[in-house]
Amino acid sequence: MAEGEFEELLARAAERGARRALADVGLEGKEAALDIRDLRSLIEYIRFVRRTAVQTAVRLITTGILLALLAGIAIKLKLFGNGS
């Protein structure tokens, strides 16, 4: 078998295998490209939400620590209470 024929046979086999793999996961037909774009968008949004959640948690923890420090300073300086 000539090298060109072998490469053509290999290319057809790879294309058939790829089509079969996509069909096995339900990504076949004319809507497949749209489905893949939708999946990529969904993954992008999930990453965005995860990043935003982490940033929010860090901000909440930082704010809590700062408030605790301020409360400690206020108590130490006796800014609250009966003034004794």
ZIBEL-V269888 format. One record per residue. N is the residue number from 1. RES is the residue in one small letter. PHI is phi in whole degrees, -180 to 180 (none if undefined). D_FIRST is the distance of its C-alpha to the first C-alpha in Angstrom with 2 decimals. Layout:
# ZIBEL-V269888
N:RES:PHI:D_FIRST  N:RES:PHI:D_FIRST
This chain:
# ZIBEL-V269888
1:m:none:0.00  2:a:-73:3.79  3:e:-63:6.57  4:g:-63:8.40  5:e:-65:6.51  6:f:-64:6.53  7:e:-63:10.09  8:e:-64:11.07  9:l:-62:10.32  10:l:-65:12.19  11:a:-65:14.90  12:r:-65:15.54  13:a:-65:15.84  14:a:-65:18.15  15:e:-65:20.18  16:r:-63:20.66  17:g:-63:21.70  18:a:-66:24.08  19:r:-62:25.57  20:r:-66:26.12  21:a:-64:27.73  22:l:-64:30.00  23:a:-65:30.93  24:d:-63:31.82  25:v:-99:34.33  26:g:84:35.66  27:l:-111:34.30  28:e:-128:32.66  29:g:87:33.59  30:k:-72:35.50  31:e:-86:37.90  32:a:-61:35.35  33:a:-63:35.73  34:l:-64:39.51  35:d:-62:39.46  36:i:-67:37.55  37:r:-62:40.03  38:d:-63:42.87  39:l:-64:41.60  40:r:-64:41.33  41:s:-62:44.86  42:l:-61:46.14  43:i:-63:44.78  44:e:-62:46.37  45:y:-67:49.68  46:i:-63:49.58  47:r:-64:49.16  48:f:-62:52.03  49:v:-64:54.27  50:r:-62:53.57  51:r:-63:54.36  52:t:-65:57.51  53:a:-64:58.63  54:v:-65:58.33  55:q:-61:60.26  56:t:-65:62.93  57:a:-62:63.31  58:v:-64:63.73  59:r:-64:66.32  60:l:-64:68.22  61:i:-64:68.31  62:t:-62:69.42  63:t:-63:72.10  64:g:-62:73.33  65:i:-65:73.66  66:l:-64:75.51  67:l:-64:77.84  68:a:-64:78.58  69:l:-64:79.39  70:l:-63:81.65  71:a:-64:83.39  72:g:-63:83.91  73:i:-64:85.37  74:a:-62:87.62  75:i:-69:88.89  76:k:-63:89.42  77:l:-87:91.43  78:k:55:93.29  79:l:-78:92.58  80:f:-117:92.78  81:g:115:95.49  82:n:-87:99.25  83:g:84:99.50  84:s:-75:101.00
